[in-house]
Amino acid sequence: MEINLSSRVALITGAGSGIGRDFARILAESGASVAVMGRRAEQLAETVVTITDKGGRALAVPGDVTSEEDVQRVMAEVREWGGRLDILVNNAGIYPSGSISKMSDETWASTIDTNLTGVFRCSRHAARLMSEHGYGRIINVTSPSSLLGALGQSAYAASKAALNSFTKSSAAEFGRRGITVNALLMGVVATDSFVGEYSATAVKALTAGLPVRRAGTADDAAGALVLLASEASAYITGVVLPVDGGMSNVMPTLPS
């Protein structure tokens, strides 16, 4: 089955770089008109260029998911530009590392505000727009840290575990409006920000015991992303789908 999203308008948060930029590209390659949101206007402009250079349609809408005012403004701009909103990918997130005993209240609060409350803000306003046409696809980006204990990742893991639950609750609420809500549980992806926060050595160590024996890429999730963004997923909702090379479901393998 070939999926064509040419009649759909999508918004991806945290799309200035990394997974968000790649997800924007992937949806555009499937035909969607793509609006990209993030805090850094220059990076968003680069994302738009990667799409328009290949004949796609894209719009940069700078904004911060921790700001209710920004979220409302971005939603209004997307509606004016695209005439509607069909797909929301909640990708914006931060993952500061640190021990519980030394983590500041500010770090904890900012992580929850970005990774969880930001999704709440965007989903709430997106659902209102989607309800106007009785159709919508909301896709949240979560992590194996939401299921597994991760040293130094208490705030991030808590935010993503709560996001898993929020995905299911919002699926239950929005389904009657024709809106499905699912999550992609992304494993280790060696983005610049991930390597910068940890290291290339950490990436190698985290992926050495995976059944697939490598880090993932956004393109590894392309099939799942496009499916969940399309009409073909009409009967799929409330699902947290691992795209993590087995990290959350398989014991680490021993060297052969």
Phi, psi and chi 1 to 4 in degrees:
 res  aa     phi    psi   chi1   chi2   chi3   chi4
   1 MET       -  126.8  174.6 -171.9  -65.2      -
   2 GLU   -96.8  126.4 -177.4  176.4  -12.3      -
   3 ILE   -99.2  129.1  -65.7  175.2      -      -
   4 ASN  -120.3  121.7 -171.2  -36.9      -      -
   5 LEU  -105.5   23.4  -58.9  176.4      -      -
   6 SER   -63.2  -20.2   58.9      -      -      -
   7 SER   -95.3    4.7   64.3      -      -      -
   8 ARG  -108.0  149.2  -58.7  -57.7 -179.4 -170.8
   9 VAL  -114.2  127.6  176.1      -      -      -
  10 ALA  -120.7  151.1      -      -      -      -
  11 LEU  -127.1  127.2  170.5   63.5      -      -
  12 ILE  -118.3  125.3  -62.2   89.8      -      -
  13 THR   -90.5  156.2   69.6      -      -      -
  14 GLY    61.4   39.7      -      -      -      -
  15 ALA  -101.6   15.1      -      -      -      -
  16 GLY   -77.5  -17.5      -      -      -      -
  17 SER  -163.7  178.2   60.9      -      -      -
  18 GLY    56.9 -141.5      -      -      -      -
  19 ILE   -60.0  -40.1  -66.6  174.3      -      -
  20 GLY   -60.4  -43.7      -      -      -      -
  21 ARG   -63.6  -43.1  174.6  176.2  -70.0  179.7
  22 ASP   -66.3  -38.8  -74.7  -26.8      -      -
  23 PHE   -64.1  -38.3  -82.6    2.6      -      -
  24 ALA   -61.8  -44.9      -      -      -      -
  25 ARG   -60.5  -44.8  170.0 -176.1   55.7   79.1
  26 ILE   -63.0  -43.9  -70.6  164.6      -      -
  27 LEU   -67.0  -37.5  -68.9  179.8      -      -
  28 ALA   -65.0  -39.6      -      -      -      -
  29 GLU   -64.4  -23.0  -72.0  172.8  -10.0      -
  30 SER   -89.6    3.3  -65.1      -      -      -
  31 GLY   107.7   -8.7      -      -      -      -
  32 ALA   -71.6  148.1      -      -      -      -
  33 SER   -81.2  128.3  -63.9      -      -      -
  34 VAL  -121.9  122.7  177.6      -      -      -
  35 ALA  -100.2  136.8      -      -      -      -
  36 VAL  -119.6  131.6  -68.3      -      -      -
  37 MET  -116.7  142.9  177.5 -178.0 -179.0      -
  38 GLY  -178.6  174.1      -      -      -      -
  39 ARG   -84.4  -19.0  -66.8  177.5  -64.6  176.9
  40 ARG  -111.8  107.7  -60.8  174.0  179.2   84.8
  41 ALA   -61.2  -39.5      -      -      -      -
  42 GLU   -62.9  -42.2  -69.8 -176.5    3.2      -
  43 GLN   -67.4  -38.4  -70.7 -173.7  -27.6      -
  44 LEU   -61.9  -40.0  -68.1  179.9      -      -
  45 ALA   -61.2  -37.6      -      -      -      -
  46 GLU   -65.5  -38.9  -68.0  171.7    0.1      -
  47 THR   -62.2  -43.2  -60.7      -      -      -
  48 VAL   -60.2  -41.8  167.1      -      -      -
  49 VAL   -62.4  -40.9  168.8      -      -      -
  50 THR   -61.3  -28.0   64.9      -      -      -
  51 ILE   -86.1  -48.8  -67.3  170.2      -      -
  52 THR   -69.7  -28.8   56.4      -      -      -
  53 ASP   -63.8  -22.4  -82.4   -5.6      -      -
  54 LYS  -101.8   13.8  -65.1 -177.6  177.9 -179.4
  55 GLY    91.1    5.5      -      -      -      -
  56 GLY   -82.7  173.0      -      -      -      -
  57 ARG  -116.2  125.7 -177.1  168.9 -178.2 -105.3
  58 ALA  -149.0  155.7      -      -      -      -
  59 LEU  -139.0  132.8  172.7   72.9      -      -
  60 ALA   -93.7  128.0      -      -      -      -
  61 VAL  -130.9   87.3  -83.6      -      -      -
  62 PRO   -57.7  139.5  -23.9   35.3      -      -
  63 GLY   176.7  159.7      -      -      -      -
  64 ASP  -114.6  125.4 -170.4  -24.2      -      -
  65 VAL   -66.6  -13.4  -61.8      -      -      -
  66 THR   -83.9   -1.8   67.0      -      -      -
  67 SER  -110.3  116.6  165.4      -      -      -
  68 GLU   -61.2  -38.7  172.7   66.9   14.6      -
  69 GLU   -62.6  -43.8 -179.1  179.6  -10.6      -
  70 ASP   -62.5  -44.6  -82.4   10.0      -      -
  71 VAL   -62.0  -44.8  170.7      -      -      -
  72 GLN   -61.9  -42.8  -71.5 -170.6   36.0      -
  73 ARG   -64.0  -44.6  173.6 -177.5   51.6   77.3
  74 VAL   -61.9  -45.1  166.6      -      -      -
  75 MET   -60.0  -40.8  -66.4  -68.0  171.9      -
  76 ALA   -65.4  -40.2      -      -      -      -
  77 GLU   -66.0  -40.7  -70.5 -174.6   28.3      -
  78 VAL   -65.0  -41.9  171.8      -      -      -
  79 ARG   -63.7  -41.7 -177.3 -176.4 -174.5 -176.2
  80 GLU   -65.3  -38.5 -178.8  177.8   -1.2      -
  81 TRP   -73.6  -47.2  173.2   71.4      -      -
  82 GLY  -100.7  -12.6      -      -      -      -
  83 GLY    82.2  -10.8      -      -      -      -
  84 ARG  -170.7  176.1   56.1 -170.0  -67.2  145.8
  85 LEU  -138.8  122.5  177.3   62.3      -      -
  86 ASP  -109.9  -32.2  -57.3  -65.5      -      -
  87 ILE  -132.1  130.1  -57.1  159.9      -      -
  88 LEU  -123.4  125.5  169.3   66.1      -      -
  89 VAL  -111.5  109.9 -179.9      -      -      -
  90 ASN   -85.4   91.2  -75.8  -52.9      -      -
  91 ASN  -108.9  -22.7  170.3   72.1      -      -
  92 ALA   -55.3  132.6      -      -      -      -
  93 GLY  -168.8  156.7      -      -      -      -
  94 ILE  -128.2  154.3   57.9  175.2      -      -
  95 TYR  -142.4   66.8   36.7   85.9      -      -
  96 PRO   -67.6  137.8   26.2  -34.9      -      -
  97 SER   -98.6  156.8   56.8      -      -      -
  98 GLY   158.3  154.6      -      -      -      -
  99 SER   -74.5  154.8   66.9      -      -      -
 100 ILE   -61.0  -41.4  -64.5  170.9      -      -
 101 SER   -66.6  -23.9   60.2      -      -      -
 102 LYS  -109.8   -6.0  -65.7 -179.0  179.6  179.4
 103 MET   -71.7  135.5 -177.5  174.8  -66.6      -
 104 SER   -80.7  157.3   67.4      -      -      -
 105 ASP   -58.9  -36.6  -73.4   -0.9      -      -
 106 GLU   -64.1  -43.7 -178.6 -178.6   20.4      -
 107 THR   -63.9  -45.1  -63.1      -      -      -
 108 TRP   -58.9  -50.0  175.5  -86.6      -      -
 109 ALA   -64.7  -41.2      -      -      -      -
 110 SER   -67.5  -34.1   64.5      -      -      -
 111 THR   -66.7  -46.3  -55.1      -      -      -
 112 ILE   -64.2  -40.7  -60.2  -61.0      -      -
 113 ASP   -64.6  -42.0 -165.6   16.9      -      -
 114 THR   -74.6  -51.6  -58.4      -      -      -
 115 ASN   -79.8  -25.7  -63.0   -1.8      -      -
 116 LEU  -116.7  -57.6  178.9   61.8      -      -
 117 THR   -66.7  -32.6  -47.9      -      -      -
 118 GLY   -60.2  -39.8      -      -      -      -
 119 VAL   -65.3  -41.6  173.4      -      -      -
 120 PHE   -58.2  -48.3  160.9   71.6      -      -
 121 ARG   -59.9  -50.9  -67.7 -174.1 -173.4   98.3
 122 CYS   -65.6  -41.8  -68.1      -      -      -
 123 SER   -65.3  -41.1  -63.6      -      -      -
 124 ARG   -60.0  -48.2  173.5  175.5   57.6 -177.7
 125 HIS   -74.5  -36.5  -70.0  -69.6      -      -
 126 ALA   -63.5  -41.0      -      -      -      -
 127 ALA   -61.7  -33.9      -      -      -      -
 128 ARG   -65.1  -42.2  -69.8  168.9 -178.5  164.8
 129 LEU   -68.3  -43.2  -65.6 -178.5      -      -
 130 MET   -62.8  -34.9  -66.5  170.7  175.8      -
 131 SER   -63.5  -24.6  -64.3      -      -      -
 132 GLU   -62.4  -28.1  -65.2  175.6   -1.8      -
 133 HIS  -113.9    2.1  -60.7  -82.4      -      -
 134 GLY    65.4   29.8      -      -      -      -
 135 TYR  -153.4  136.6  178.0   92.3      -      -
 136 GLY  -170.6  153.9      -      -      -      -
 137 ARG  -133.7  115.8  -60.7  -72.0 -176.4  -95.3
 138 ILE  -110.7  127.3  -62.5  175.7      -      -
 139 ILE  -125.3  118.8  -57.1  167.3      -      -
 140 ASN   -99.7  144.4  -59.3  -36.9      -      -
 141 VAL  -103.4  117.9  178.6      -      -      -
 142 THR  -122.1 -165.3 -175.5      -      -      -
 143 SER  -150.1  155.3  162.5      -      -      -
 144 PRO   -58.4  -23.4  -26.5   35.9      -      -
 145 SER   -60.7  -20.4  -62.4      -      -      -
 146 SER   -71.4  -17.5   65.8      -      -      -
 147 LEU  -113.4  -26.4  -53.9  174.7      -      -
 148 LEU  -116.3  144.5  -52.9  169.9      -      -
 149 GLY   -66.2  129.8      -      -      -      -
 150 ALA  -127.9  118.3      -      -      -      -
 151 LEU   -58.6  128.0 -177.0   64.6      -      -
 152 GLY    76.8   10.3      -      -      -      -
 153 GLN  -123.2   31.7  -72.6  -69.8  -61.9      -
 154 SER   -60.1  -46.8   58.4      -      -      -
 155 ALA   -67.5  -46.7      -      -      -      -
 156 TYR   -62.0  -47.1  178.4   73.4      -      -
 157 ALA   -62.6  -41.5      -      -      -      -
 158 ALA   -63.9  -41.5      -      -      -      -
 159 SER   -64.4  -39.4   70.4      -      -      -
 160 LYS   -77.1  -32.6  -67.4  -59.9 -173.1  179.1
 161 ALA   -64.4  -42.5      -      -      -      -
 162 ALA   -64.9  -35.2      -      -      -      -
 163 LEU   -63.8  -37.5  179.9   55.8      -      -
 164 ASN   -57.8  -45.1  -67.2   -7.5      -      -
 165 SER   -67.4  -41.4 -178.3      -      -      -
 166 PHE   -62.5  -36.3 -178.9   74.9      -      -
 167 THR   -57.3  -46.6  -63.0      -      -      -
 168 LYS   -68.5  -41.8  -63.6  174.9 -175.4  -67.3
 169 SER   -66.5  -41.8  -65.1      -      -      -
 170 SER   -70.7  -31.0   51.2      -      -      -
 171 ALA   -61.4  -41.5      -      -      -      -
 172 ALA   -64.7  -38.3      -      -      -      -
 173 GLU   -79.0  -41.5  179.0  172.4  -24.4      -
 174 PHE   -87.0  -13.0  -64.8  154.8      -      -
 175 GLY   -57.3  -37.2      -      -      -      -
 176 ARG   -67.7  -13.3   66.5 -164.8   68.0 -174.3
 177 ARG   -96.9    4.3  -53.7 -171.4 -156.0  176.7
 178 GLY    84.5   18.4      -      -      -      -
 179 ILE  -111.6  125.5  -58.1  167.5      -      -
 180 THR   -98.4  150.4   64.6      -      -      -
 181 VAL  -133.7  121.3 -173.0      -      -      -
 182 ASN  -138.0  170.2  -64.0  -72.3      -      -
 183 ALA  -131.6  143.0      -      -      -      -
 184 LEU  -100.9  118.4  -70.2  175.9      -      -
 185 LEU   -91.4   96.4 -169.6  147.8      -      -
 186 MET   -86.4  134.6  -62.8  -65.6  -64.9      -
 187 GLY   -85.0 -150.7      -      -      -      -
 188 VAL   -72.7  115.4  177.4      -      -      -
 189 VAL  -119.9  122.6  179.4      -      -      -
 190 ALA   -81.4   62.3      -      -      -      -
 191 THR   -72.0  165.2   60.4      -      -      -
 192 ASP   -59.9  -39.7  -69.5  -18.6      -      -
 193 SER   -68.6  -36.9   60.4      -      -      -
 194 PHE   -67.5  -47.1 -173.4   92.3      -      -
 195 VAL   -64.3  -36.3  174.6      -      -      -
 196 GLY   -66.3  -37.2      -      -      -      -
 197 GLU   -73.7  -36.1  177.9   69.6   25.2      -
 198 TYR  -113.4 -102.0  -57.8  101.6      -      -
 199 SER  -179.4  164.5   66.5      -      -      -
 200 ALA   -64.5  -31.8      -      -      -      -
 201 THR   -65.1  -38.4  -60.0      -      -      -
 202 ALA   -64.5  -40.8      -      -      -      -
 203 VAL   -59.4  -46.0  171.5      -      -      -
 204 LYS   -62.3  -41.9 -175.8  176.4 -179.6  179.4
 205 ALA   -67.2  -40.8      -      -      -      -
 206 LEU   -68.9  -27.6  -73.9  168.4      -      -
 207 THR  -102.5   -8.6   57.2      -      -      -
 208 ALA   -60.8  -34.1      -      -      -      -
 209 GLY   -94.8    3.5      -      -      -      -
 210 LEU   -71.7  149.2  -64.1  179.5      -      -
 211 PRO   -55.4  -34.1  -27.2   35.9      -      -
 212 VAL   -88.7   -8.9  -62.7      -      -      -
 213 ARG    57.6   35.5  -54.9  -91.1  175.6  121.0
 214 ARG  -161.8  162.7   64.6  172.9  176.4   84.4
 215 ALA   -72.8  158.0      -      -      -      -
 216 GLY   -91.3  174.9      -      -      -      -
 217 THR  -133.6  164.5   67.9      -      -      -
 218 ALA   -61.1  -34.2      -      -      -      -
 219 ASP   -65.7  -23.8  -74.8  -44.5      -      -
 220 ASP   -64.1  -23.1  -73.6  -37.9      -      -
 221 ALA  -100.2    3.0      -      -      -      -
 222 ALA   -58.7  -45.8      -      -      -      -
 223 GLY   -61.5  -45.0      -      -      -      -
 224 ALA   -66.6  -41.8      -      -      -      -
 225 LEU   -60.9  -51.0  173.3   67.9      -      -
 226 VAL   -65.1  -39.1  173.2      -      -      -
 227 LEU   -58.9  -51.5  170.5   65.4      -      -
 228 LEU   -68.2  -20.7  -65.9 -180.0      -      -
 229 ALA   -87.0   -4.3      -      -      -      -
 230 SER  -110.4  173.0   73.9      -      -      -
 231 GLU   -66.7  -21.1  -65.6 -178.9   25.7      -
 232 ALA   -65.6  -15.9      -      -      -      -
 233 SER  -100.8   23.3   63.2      -      -      -
 234 ALA   -57.1  -27.2      -      -      -      -
 235 TYR  -107.7   18.8 -149.3   60.1      -      -
 236 ILE  -117.4  115.9  -56.9  171.5      -      -
 237 THR  -155.3  150.2 -163.5      -      -      -
 238 GLY    77.8   16.0      -      -      -      -
 239 VAL   -96.9  137.2  169.8      -      -      -
 240 VAL  -107.9  103.6  177.8      -      -      -
 241 LEU   -99.0  115.0  175.5   62.8      -      -
 242 PRO   -71.4  129.4  -17.0   32.3      -      -
 243 VAL  -128.0   71.4 -174.3      -      -      -
 244 ASP  -137.8   19.0   62.2   -0.8      -      -
 245 GLY    65.1   18.2      -      -      -      -
 246 GLY    95.7    0.2      -      -      -      -
 247 MET   -56.4  -40.7  177.8  175.1  -77.5      -
 248 SER   -89.3   -7.1   60.2      -      -      -
 249 ASN  -127.8   -9.7  -72.7  -57.5      -      -
 250 VAL  -128.4  136.1  179.6      -      -      -
 251 MET   -61.6  143.7  -71.9  -76.1  -72.4      -
 252 PRO   -54.7  136.5  -23.7   33.8      -      -
 253 THR   -85.8  152.7   57.1      -      -      -
 254 LEU   -84.3  151.6  -63.5  173.6      -      -
 255 PRO   -58.5  140.2  -22.2   32.8      -      -
 256 SER   -91.3      -   56.1      -      -      -
